């Protein structure tokens, strides 16, 4: 039986913390920046934990 391959698209977008939490970048920072307020831009710039509902699926994609 062959090994499972890591899904490279997911691996580039999601980081794992030392404790095993999955963190992702927030969406909405790629275009239409002139419309968004500075506060909105700052709020979107941080990384946030992955939604609980997605964790199982993403871990499988990452081979964990």
C-alpha positions as MATLAB code, in Angstrom:
seq = 'XXXXXXXXXXXXXXXXXXXXXXXXXXXXXXXXXXXXXXXXXXXXXXXXXXXXXXXXXXXXXXXX';
ca = [
       0.000    0.000    0.000;
       1.510    3.405   -1.006;
       2.089    6.189    1.474;
      -0.376    9.076    1.649;
       0.957   12.259    0.101;
       0.767   15.646    1.824;
      -1.588   18.027    0.029;
       0.905   20.754   -0.893;
      -1.693   23.491   -1.436;
      -2.956   23.000    2.109;
       0.550   22.689    3.543;
       1.466   26.134    2.159;
      -1.610   27.779    3.686;
      -1.785   26.213    7.133;
       0.818   26.220    9.920;
       0.907   23.940   12.933;
       1.789   25.365   16.343;
       3.975   23.583   18.860;
       0.900   22.392   20.728;
      -0.638   21.006   17.523;
      -3.213   23.713   16.762;
      -3.752   24.554   13.094;
      -3.458   28.248   12.212;
      -4.482   30.013    9.010;
      -4.264   33.496    7.507;
      -7.537   35.413    7.365;
      -9.131   36.100    3.998;
      -9.833   39.470    2.431;
      -6.365   41.037    2.195;
      -5.566   40.552   -1.501;
      -7.494   43.216   -3.349;
      -9.801   46.262   -2.927;
      -7.474   47.479   -0.205;
      -8.233   51.152   -0.864;
     -11.861   50.550    0.191;
     -11.003   48.909    3.512;
     -10.263   50.961    6.615;
      -6.883   50.733    8.305;
      -8.536   49.073   11.292;
     -10.090   46.402    9.079;
      -6.719   45.772    7.400;
      -4.973   45.398   10.773;
      -7.670   43.057   12.065;
      -7.392   40.838    8.993;
      -3.595   40.691    9.067;
      -3.263   38.276   11.985;
      -3.376   34.499   11.889;
      -6.329   32.703   13.463;
      -7.040   29.112   14.512;
      -8.729   26.889   11.969;
     -12.475   26.309   12.469;
     -13.185   23.262   14.621;
     -15.343   21.716   11.882;
     -12.425   21.748    9.404;
      -9.671   20.372   11.646;
     -10.253   16.662   10.969;
     -10.346   17.128    7.185;
      -7.268   19.372    7.075;
      -5.230   17.079    9.331;
      -5.912   14.262    6.873;
      -4.721   16.463    3.992;
      -1.556   17.280    5.928;
      -0.901   13.642    6.737;
      -1.261   14.020   10.520;
];
